[in-house]
Structures are given as C-alpha cells and as structure tokens.
C-alpha cells in the first residue's frame, strides 16, 4: 500500500520532488528561532528541533543536528556536495556541509524553508 503524502504546490514540487532550491533570504523559516520542531512538508516526519537551529547568515535555515534517523545523506548529482533528503519520503531538503566551524558540531544542514513545516511548542 502506497503511503499518502500531503499535496504540494507547484513551487513545493519544484524543490521537494525535483531537487530545486528556493532563493536565498526568501524562506519563511530563515530567521525564525521560536521553540518547536520542523517536519517534512510532504510526509510530516519530524526532522529538526529548534535547539539545533543557528544563525548562519547563508540565506537558508541552518541546523547543526537532526532528529536521529530522520535525514538521509546522498551524493548530489553535481558530484561535489552531499544532498539531504527526508528518510521517510526521500523529499529534497537541501545540502549538508562540514568543516565551516560555525558551531561546535562543525556541521551545517542548509535546508529549504519550503521543504518543511514548523510546529511550535505548546505553551
């Protein structure tokens, strides 16, 4: 039985299904630092906690850790980068970079806002 996924807009399809990238500094979560977590826009798998998010000033939301088992790393088609996808639905999230020394963990998940939905902590 095939899993049912959330319907996606044309722009969400371009990024999530066809491995596109949203323009830098345009995503709704780039500068959001509220408490909560982020789920995959397509299948709602929890991906990142807000405490993993940090201001990298790169134009996209950045995280230095993921929820265990939620993100897969695959070689990018360009042969130079590592793509990150949702481990449940293989939806494109962005890319992961190491060696930039932006956090103690020395890793940056550079994620398209459009690939995620933010779920705020309950008060």
Backbone as a printed PyTorch tensor [residue, N CA C, xyz], in Angstrom:
tensor([[[ 0.8330, -1.1760,  0.0000],
         [ 0.0000,  0.0000,  0.0000],
         [ 0.8840,  1.2470,  0.0000]],

        [[ 0.6320,  2.1620, -0.9020],
         [ 1.4270,  3.3660, -1.0320],
         [ 1.0130,  4.3820,  0.0330]],

        [[ 2.0300,  4.9930,  0.6990],
         [ 1.7610,  5.9980,  1.7150],
         [ 1.1730,  7.2430,  1.0660]],

        [[ 0.2170,  7.8500,  1.7390],
         [-0.3960,  9.0730,  1.2390],
         [ 0.4010, 10.2700,  1.7520]],

        [[ 0.7890, 11.1630,  0.8320],
         [ 1.5510, 12.3480,  1.1830],
         [ 0.6960, 13.5930,  1.0670]],

        [[ 1.1190, 14.6630,  1.7270],
         [ 0.4320, 15.9450,  1.6290],
         [ 0.5050, 16.4690,  0.2000]],

        [[-0.5460, 17.1280, -0.2830],
         [-0.4710, 17.7440, -1.6100],
         [ 0.5280, 18.8990, -1.5770]],

        [[ 1.2410, 19.0830, -2.6770],
         [ 2.2660, 20.1180, -2.7660],
         [ 1.9070, 21.1250, -3.8500]],

        [[ 2.2370, 22.3910, -3.6040],
         [ 2.0710, 23.4120, -4.6340],
         [ 3.1100, 23.1640, -5.7250]],

        [[ 2.9990, 23.8550, -6.8400],
         [ 3.9820, 23.7020, -7.9160],
         [ 5.3820, 24.0720, -7.4480]],

        [[ 5.5080, 25.1330, -6.6570],
         [ 6.8270, 25.5460, -6.1600],
         [ 7.3760, 24.5260, -5.1670]],

        [[ 6.5380, 23.9840, -4.2990],
         [ 6.9750, 22.9250, -3.3820],
         [ 7.4180, 21.6950, -4.1570]],

        [[ 6.7060, 21.3270, -5.2120],
         [ 7.0980, 20.2030, -6.0570],
         [ 8.4600, 20.4540, -6.7050]],

        [[ 8.6800, 21.6880, -7.1840],
         [ 9.9520, 22.0260, -7.8360],
         [11.1310, 21.7800, -6.8920]],

        [[10.9650, 22.1470, -5.6320],
         [12.0510, 21.9840, -4.6650],
         [12.0980, 20.5670, -4.1050]],

        [[10.9790, 20.0680, -3.5980],
         [10.9600, 18.7940, -2.8680],
         [11.0920, 17.5780, -3.7900]],

        [[10.3910, 17.5790, -4.9030],
         [10.4120, 16.4200, -5.7970],
         [11.4920, 16.5020, -6.8720]],

        [[11.7760, 17.7330, -7.3330],
         [12.7090, 17.9110, -8.4530],
         [14.0350, 18.5200, -8.0280]],

        [[14.2910, 18.5350, -6.7090],
         [15.5780, 18.9360, -6.1360],
         [15.9830, 20.3650, -6.4590]],

        [[14.9950, 21.2570, -6.4410],
         [15.2720, 22.6740, -6.6650],
         [15.7490, 23.3490, -5.3910]],

        [[15.9690, 24.6560, -5.4970],
         [16.4010, 25.4620, -4.3620],
         [15.5980, 26.7570, -4.3490]],

        [[15.1050, 27.1300, -3.1800],
         [14.4360, 28.4250, -3.0980],
         [15.4910, 29.5200, -3.0670]],

        [[15.1090, 30.7190, -3.4490],
         [16.0460, 31.8350, -3.4660],
         [16.4940, 32.1490, -2.0370]],

        [[17.7750, 32.5200, -1.8550],
         [18.2640, 32.8320, -0.5090],
         [17.5170, 34.0200,  0.1020]],

        [[17.3710, 33.9750,  1.4180],
         [16.7390, 35.0240,  2.2160],
         [15.2650, 35.2380,  1.8900]],

        [[14.6080, 34.2370,  1.2820],
         [13.1830, 34.3710,  0.9640],
         [12.3170, 33.3900,  1.7390]],

        [[12.8930, 32.3550,  2.3240],
         [12.1180, 31.3420,  3.0310],
         [11.5580, 31.8490,  4.3470]],

        [[10.3830, 31.3620,  4.7080],
         [ 9.7240, 31.8540,  5.9090],
         [10.4160, 31.4420,  7.2030]],

        [[11.3040, 30.4520,  7.1730],
         [11.9530, 29.9920,  8.4000],
         [13.4130, 30.4180,  8.5200]],

        [[13.9250, 31.1830,  7.5610],
         [15.3270, 31.5870,  7.5910],
         [15.6950, 32.2580,  8.9070]],

        [[14.8680, 33.1720,  9.3730],
         [15.1690, 33.9330, 10.5920],
         [14.2470, 33.5990, 11.7560]],

        [[13.5710, 32.4660, 11.7110],
         [12.6820, 32.0500, 12.7970],
         [13.4840, 31.2610, 13.8340]],

        [[13.4090, 31.6840, 15.0810],
         [14.1250, 30.9850, 16.1490],
         [13.2140, 30.6730, 17.3270]],

        [[11.9140, 30.5110, 17.0650],
         [10.9560, 30.1450, 18.1060],
         [11.1700, 28.6870, 18.5080]],

        [[10.6960, 28.3330, 19.6900],
         [10.7940, 26.9670, 20.1710],
         [ 9.8070, 26.0570, 19.4640]],

        [[10.2670, 24.8880, 19.0810],
         [ 9.4140, 23.9160, 18.4060],
         [10.2470, 22.9370, 17.6210]],

        [[ 9.6660, 22.4200, 16.5600],
         [10.3880, 21.4900, 15.7030],
         [ 9.8930, 21.6270, 14.2680]],

        [[10.6390, 21.0530, 13.3520],
         [10.3530, 21.1580, 11.9280],
         [10.0820, 19.7680, 11.3820]],

        [[ 9.0220, 19.6590, 10.5760],
         [ 8.6570, 18.3820,  9.9700],
         [ 8.7410, 18.4960,  8.4550]],

        [[ 8.8570, 17.3730,  7.7890],
         [ 8.8640, 17.3310,  6.3290],
         [ 7.5180, 17.8280,  5.7970]],

        [[ 7.5630, 18.7220,  4.8380],
         [ 6.3350, 19.2890,  4.2560],
         [ 5.5110, 18.2040,  3.5680]],

        [[ 6.1800, 17.2150,  2.9870],
         [ 5.4730, 16.2010,  2.2090],
         [ 4.8590, 15.1030,  3.0770]],

        [[ 5.6060, 14.6270,  4.0970],
         [ 5.1080, 13.4570,  4.8450],
         [ 4.9800, 13.6750,  6.3520]],

        [[ 5.3930, 14.8470,  6.8370],
         [ 5.2910, 15.2320,  8.2380],
         [ 6.2090, 14.4570,  9.1850]],

        [[ 7.2660, 13.8560,  8.6580],
         [ 8.2660, 13.2250,  9.5140],
         [ 9.0230, 14.3120, 10.2660]],

        [[ 9.1480, 14.2360, 11.5950],
         [ 9.9440, 15.2170, 12.3310],
         [11.4110, 15.1590, 11.8970]],

        [[11.9800, 16.3340, 11.5850],
         [13.3390, 16.4180, 11.0490],
         [14.3320, 17.0830, 11.9910]],

        [[13.9680, 18.2620, 12.5010],
         [14.8900, 19.0920, 13.2840],
         [14.1690, 19.7030, 14.4760]],

        [[14.8960, 19.8730, 15.5700],
         [14.3950, 20.6080, 16.7320],
         [14.9380, 22.0290, 16.6750]],

        [[14.1970, 22.9690, 17.2470],
         [14.6190, 24.3670, 17.2060],
         [15.9750, 24.5830, 17.8780]],

        [[16.3160, 23.7770, 18.8670],
         [17.6280, 23.9500, 19.5150],
         [18.7990, 23.5740, 18.6010]],

        [[18.5250, 22.8980, 17.4860],
         [19.5610, 22.5720, 16.5020],
         [19.8000, 23.7190, 15.5230]],

        [[18.8950, 24.6960, 15.5090],
         [18.9430, 25.7820, 14.5260],
         [19.9040, 26.8720, 14.9880]],

        [[20.6390, 27.4500, 14.0460],
         [21.5520, 28.5390, 14.3820],
         [21.6040, 29.5510, 13.2400]],

        [[21.9640, 30.8000, 13.5560],
         [22.0290, 31.8390, 12.5170],
         [23.3400, 31.7440, 11.7310]],

        [[23.2680, 31.2270, 10.5200],
         [24.4730, 31.0830,  9.6900],
         [24.6200, 32.2320,  8.7040]],

        [[23.5520, 33.0020,  8.5310],
         [23.5430, 34.1510,  7.6100],
         [23.8290, 33.7300,  6.1650]],

        [[23.4550, 32.5010,  5.8120],
         [23.6970, 31.9920,  4.4540],
         [22.4800, 32.1760,  3.5510]],

        [[21.3210, 32.5260,  4.1330],
         [20.1120, 32.7210,  3.3320],
         [19.0910, 31.6170,  3.4420]],

        [[19.4500, 30.5350,  4.1340],
         [18.5360, 29.4140,  4.3470],
         [18.6030, 28.9950,  5.8010]],

        [[17.5630, 28.3380,  6.3190],
         [17.6340, 27.8170,  7.6860],
         [18.8030, 26.8440,  7.8170]],

        [[19.5210, 26.9460,  8.9400],
         [20.6840, 26.0920,  9.1830],
         [20.5390, 25.3760, 10.5140]],

        [[20.8980, 24.1050, 10.5010],
         [20.8230, 23.2580, 11.6830],
         [22.1400, 22.5010, 11.8280]],

        [[22.5840, 22.2750, 13.0780],
         [23.8210, 21.5170, 13.2640],
         [23.5730, 20.1040, 13.7860]],

        [[22.3270, 19.6590, 13.7070],
         [21.9880, 18.2920, 14.0810],
         [20.5940, 18.0000, 13.5400]],

        [[20.2480, 16.7340, 13.4580],
         [18.9150, 16.3450, 13.0200],
         [18.3330, 15.3620, 14.0260]],

        [[17.0370, 15.1590, 13.9820],
         [16.4110, 14.1330, 14.8060],
         [16.8930, 12.7880, 14.2750]],

        [[17.3640, 11.9510, 15.1770],
         [18.0040, 10.6910, 14.7830],
         [17.1400,  9.8860, 13.8160]],

        [[17.7430,  9.4930, 12.7000],
         [17.0870,  8.6430, 11.7120],
         [16.1690,  9.3720, 10.7520]],

        [[16.0900, 10.6940, 10.8340],
         [15.1150, 11.4320, 10.0220],
         [15.6480, 11.9260,  8.6800]],

        [[16.9650, 12.0250,  8.5590],
         [17.5670, 12.6240,  7.3690],
         [18.5830, 11.6500,  6.7690]],

        [[18.4910, 11.4580,  5.4520],
         [19.4670, 10.6370,  4.7300],
         [20.4050, 11.5530,  3.9520]],

        [[21.6500, 11.1400,  3.8480],
         [22.6510, 11.8580,  3.0660],
         [22.9530, 11.0540,  1.8130]],

        [[22.9060, 11.7270,  0.6810],
         [23.1930, 11.0640, -0.5930],
         [24.0950, 11.9670, -1.4360]],

        [[24.9900, 11.3830, -2.2290],
         [25.8250, 12.2170, -3.0990],
         [24.9490, 13.0300, -4.0530]],

        [[25.2380, 14.3200, -4.1740],
         [24.4930, 15.1970, -5.0680],
         [24.8770, 14.8990, -6.5130]],

        [[23.9950, 15.1920, -7.4230],
         [24.2460, 14.9630, -8.8470],
         [25.4470, 15.7530, -9.3470]],

        [[25.7820, 16.8770, -8.6640],
         [26.9280, 17.6750, -9.1050],
         [28.2670, 17.0370, -8.7300]],

        [[28.2410, 15.9810, -7.9090],
         [29.4550, 15.2680, -7.5500],
         [30.3170, 15.9650, -6.5040]],

        [[29.9170, 17.1640, -6.0610],
         [30.7220, 17.9080, -5.0980],
         [30.0680, 18.0120, -3.7270]],

        [[28.7570, 17.9850, -3.6880],
         [28.0500, 18.2220, -2.4240],
         [27.3280, 16.9600, -1.9630]],

        [[26.8550, 17.0190, -0.7230],
         [26.0430, 15.9460, -0.1650],
         [24.6250, 16.4820,  0.0020]],

        [[23.6920, 15.8460, -0.6680],
         [22.2820, 16.2160, -0.5700],
         [21.6980, 15.5860,  0.6800]],

        [[20.7310, 16.2670,  1.2970],
         [19.9820, 15.6870,  2.4020],
         [18.5250, 15.5590,  1.9800]],

        [[17.9520, 14.3920,  2.2930],
         [16.5600, 14.1000,  1.9600],
         [15.8690, 13.5190,  3.1870]],

        [[14.5640, 13.6310,  3.2220],
         [13.7660, 13.0230,  4.2830],
         [13.9420, 11.5070,  4.2020]],

        [[14.2180, 10.8790,  5.3330],
         [14.4390,  9.4300,  5.3300],
         [13.1600,  8.6380,  5.0720]],

        [[12.0070,  9.2720,  5.2510],
         [10.7440,  8.5750,  5.0300],
         [10.2710,  8.6500,  3.5820]],

        [[10.3050,  9.8560,  2.9830],
         [ 9.7090, 10.0290,  1.6480],
         [10.7170, 10.4250,  0.5670]],

        [[11.9830, 10.5890,  0.9430],
         [13.0490, 10.9970,  0.0180],
         [12.8480, 12.3960, -0.5520]],

        [[12.0200, 13.2220,  0.0990],
         [11.8430, 14.6060, -0.3360],
         [13.1260, 15.3990, -0.1330]],

        [[13.4810, 16.2080, -1.1270],
         [14.7030, 17.0200, -1.0650],
         [14.5740, 18.0870,  0.0150]],

        [[15.5870, 18.1460,  0.8930],
         [15.6250, 19.1500,  1.9540],
         [16.6390, 20.2410,  1.6400]],

        [[17.8140, 19.8390,  1.1590],
         [18.8920, 20.7880,  0.9020],
         [20.2180, 20.0530,  0.8180]],

        [[21.2450, 20.6330,  1.4690],
         [22.5820, 20.0400,  1.4610],
         [23.2020, 20.1520,  2.8450]],

        [[24.1960, 19.3030,  3.1000],
         [24.9090, 19.3380,  4.3760],
         [26.3720, 19.6790,  4.0830]],

        [[26.9330, 20.5230,  4.9600],
         [28.3160, 20.9810,  4.7990],
         [29.0640, 20.7560,  6.1100]],

        [[30.3010, 20.3290,  6.0020],
         [31.1540, 20.1250,  7.1690],
         [32.4160, 20.9480,  7.0040]],

        [[33.0540, 21.2820,  8.1230],
         [34.3250, 21.9790,  8.0780],
         [34.2350, 23.4910,  8.0130]],

        [[33.0650, 24.0550,  8.2950],
         [32.9150, 25.5100,  8.2630],
         [33.1470, 26.1410,  9.6410]],

        [[33.1400, 25.3340, 10.6870],
         [33.3840, 25.7800, 12.0650],
         [32.4150, 26.8700, 12.5160]],

        [[31.1420, 26.7490, 12.1150],
         [30.1210, 27.7110, 12.5320],
         [29.5220, 27.3620, 13.8900]],

        [[29.5950, 26.0800, 14.2700],
         [29.1470, 25.6240, 15.5880],
         [30.1620, 24.6040, 16.0940]],

        [[30.0250, 24.2330, 17.3520],
         [30.9300, 23.2280, 17.9210],
         [30.8210, 21.8890, 17.2020]],

        [[29.6400, 21.5870, 16.6750],
         [29.4520, 20.3160, 15.9690],
         [30.0640, 20.3420, 14.5730]],

        [[30.4050, 21.5370, 14.0750],
         [31.1030, 21.7170, 12.8050],
         [30.3500, 21.1110, 11.6200]],

        [[29.0440, 21.2750, 11.6350],
         [28.2090, 20.7620, 10.5440],
         [27.0770, 21.7560, 10.3100]],

        [[26.6580, 21.8810,  9.0590],
         [25.5350, 22.7770,  8.7420],
         [24.6160, 22.0910,  7.7580]],

        [[23.3930, 21.8060,  8.2020],
         [22.3350, 21.3620,  7.3120],
         [21.7110, 22.6350,  6.7640]],

        [[21.8740, 22.8710,  5.4850],
         [21.3400, 24.0530,  4.8050],
         [20.0350, 23.6080,  4.1420]],

        [[18.8980, 24.0290,  4.7230],
         [17.6060, 23.4500,  4.3750],
         [16.6790, 24.5020,  3.7580]],

        [[15.9810, 24.1190,  2.7150],
         [14.9690, 24.9870,  2.1190],
         [13.7770, 25.0880,  3.0690]],

        [[13.3590, 26.3200,  3.3890],
         [12.1710, 26.5090,  4.2330],
         [10.9660, 25.7980,  3.6430]],

        [[10.8450, 25.8560,  2.3260],
         [ 9.6800, 25.3040,  1.6380],
         [ 9.5750, 23.7840,  1.7860]],

        [[10.6610, 23.1350,  2.1940],
         [10.6660, 21.6850,  2.3780],
         [10.1320, 21.2610,  3.7380]],

        [[ 9.8680, 22.2510,  4.6220],
         [ 9.4950, 21.9420,  5.9990],
         [ 8.2410, 22.7000,  6.4330]],

        [[ 7.6770, 22.2430,  7.5410],
         [ 6.6230, 22.9520,  8.2530],
         [ 7.0810, 23.0690,  9.7010]],

        [[ 6.9370, 24.2560, 10.2770],
         [ 7.3220, 24.4720, 11.6690],
         [ 6.1460, 24.1730, 12.5730]],

        [[ 6.4090, 23.4540, 13.6660],
         [ 5.3990, 23.1440, 14.6670],
         [ 5.8810, 23.7650, 15.9790]],

        [[ 5.1800, 24.7800, 16.4530],
         [ 5.5710, 25.4890, 17.6620],
         [ 5.3250, 24.6300, 18.9070]],

        [[ 6.1810, 24.8220, 19.9090],
         [ 5.9610, 24.1800, 21.2050],
         [ 4.6530, 24.6990, 21.7860]],

        [[ 3.9470, 23.8280, 22.4820],
         [ 2.7280, 24.2550, 23.1660],
         [ 3.1130, 25.0240, 24.4110]],

        [[ 2.4130, 26.0860, 24.6810],
         [ 2.7150, 26.9310, 25.8640],
         [ 2.2160, 26.2560, 27.1210]]])
